Amino acid sequence: MLEEEIEEQGTLILAAEDCPPDLFKKLHRFSQHEERIILSLVAHGPVLLRGGRGSGKSALFKEAHNRIKEKSSTTFSVYLSLRNLPLLRSQGVEYEEKFCELLIQSINLALKENKKHPSFSATPAVNNIQQSLVKLSSKLKKRIVLFFDDAAHLGRETSLTEFFDIFRILSSSSISCKATIYPGITKFGTRFDVCNDATVRNISRNENSEFFAAFFLDVMKARYPSLLDDNKTSHAFDKIQLATFLGKTVVGNMRAFIFICNQLHESQKNGLPELTRCLVNMASDYYWPLLEELKPKLGIYELLINPSIELAEKIFDTTSKANSTSIIIHRELMQKFVKPLEILEYAGFISRREVSIAMKSGGRGSRFTLNLCNLLEITHGKRLTSELFATWLKEDQPAEIHINSPILDIKIPELSSDKELSILNLPIKSLIKSKAYPYGLTATKIEILQKEQIKTIGELAETSDEQLRSLPTIGKKYLKRIRDVLGQAIWM
Amino acid sequence: MNELTLLLCGKHEHLGELSQILEQLGNTIDNFTPRCFKFISENNSSDITTFGPYCGRTILETACSILISRIDPFRVLLVKRNQEQPNYNPAIRHKIAIQWSGDVITDQKPLPLEKLTYDKVSRALLTDHIAQIYWGPAFTYLIDNIRDSNESEWLNELTQLDLRNESNIVDYFRTEANELYSSLSKGIHQEFVIPQISIYDNETIKILLLRTICLVTKMALVSHCIPTISANIDLNVCLGYSKKIEEQVRL
């Protein structure tokens, strides 16, 4: 494939799960920190991989799975994405049964792909599967690694208890379980001890790390080589500075990095005016809409979106006034705003760098670095000057919100103990092409679906591919678009 | 001496008998660390499954002995006296020797200070009382003083540990140390009666060795922030050693 074709494809692929296998290697790059994570995913032992939305968890899982398939003579791996609507809607025994059915299917698919015999059969019960897996391991003379991607859904914590029970039961001396989780996941059920039943690895791309600049430059070289063209790059900064600045702009989040590079890709040049445009657009077209997109997926935490928005505004305002790009929030305030801060961190508004650091105003707090898009949005003039560019590239004195500050006088509503995910009951017109859903559906297609009595997002998700393909003007390509936007809508 | 030895043993030239002990223990680290680094950086090393766990456990145990020597010199000086006895017999077990259970970790539940008598204080390296007095304040000092020089992934991991309070750093050290000790021990004690080559394969041993080096480096780094510990070195020098160690275990 020509470099231009790879670059074109690269702009369209936002998530690892959407990346075709032949392009995966060409587009993905891994830092030293991530190589160590991949090693821990390939090695024996239970691992929980923690990171925000778009941080690269699935990419690391897929890379580990690919390496095992290609190179390992001692390991057999199975990759299972738990983006399954019936599973999401179930709990208790029903959850366990559906989970086991999915797992059995995935194991057989992996055996078939590897041309391995025998096939795997078990009753859809965890203990039975565990025993059958041990027998399979013995037959194959290999240890088995199970990759569970997208297990954790922030708004549905009851199913997390069931998942982690299964995780613990399946893990054994010849079976390793690995799962991706979000930073907000704190409930693991009563039988799973997160300290002893797994090793937690965090995906973190700290802008102070010596690998930070080189890593993002590498990604740009792989996916957007034309952005590094000498004719395009401004004299205001060099390529390393551009890569570092873009990486810092999105607090190291890979999906946001792809988004901003896609925007820059459309410009003729990479100067300060173009960067300004990209940052301001990202604030209005990516970050804020993301919170709205999240709202109906958060279950019991849905009510926290408005306080989270208010919190974000105050954090960014305080930080901007202090001429900084990071902020320390007193640990007692952290307790009060724990969930809104997790939501903001999940969405990429902020990223925690130090859990505990001394504050000038007294006490200790956590330091967060802020995305530069929302920061520029409220900076006077909304313009990225060369001075601001240089200032934001450097380490600075963080702003502080101390325990007695009136700034965070935000009411946190009472939460109910359980709540259905509203997203499934929303009308399908919610998926119309918009800032929240840039690859959303057209009005015409929505009308076609509504005529077929497909009224809600839940109903659309449950409609089979065959039924959708039978509708006028919905071919293979548009079917994929429907599934992609559904994926974005329903899953975290 | 390699950087890990320098970081663990610190500046110990003028500490009398303690210098001799640290020199001896440091030689072990010097001997095993290059082998360990080689196992980590090589692909498909033929010796890793045979010798890797032994290397890892030796480094882990010796590192802990070094830290015990620096925090509680009396403990190791007693061991030295015993080993210097004319009738010392290496063929028998000596209860005074440093033991993993009892000197590094303990099952003893910590009593609250108001109910404590001195004979009930466990002086094991990774206990809650030692955490309150030494590890907690040292960790707090470290994380407050590394921000400007923090290019290290390992230091980032330390600053991002979600601990309820700084003394809980010892829970992190203890959990990791116990897990590594147990996993590495299974690789050398020949307790398996069925083939385990697939479980203790290259990748698994590599990650165990990497975690071991990472853990002892972190513990050594924090130790130099304990004001009363022996053989302290300047924090900036420590950070330099730590950075070099991290560079040497690149995959």
Interface residues (C-beta under 8 A of the other chain):
Chain A: Q32 H33 E35 R36 L39 S40 V42 A43 H44 G45 S72 T74 T75 S137 K141 K142 R143 S173 S174 C195 N196 T199 N202 S204 N206 N208 S209 E210 F211 R352 R353 E354 V355 S356 I357 A358 E395
Chain B: T140 I143 D144 R147 D148 N150 E151 S152 E153 N156 E157 T159 Q160 L161 D162 L163 E166 D171 T175 E179 S183 P195 I197 S198 I199 Y200 D201 N202 E203 T204 K206 I207 L208 L210 R250 L251
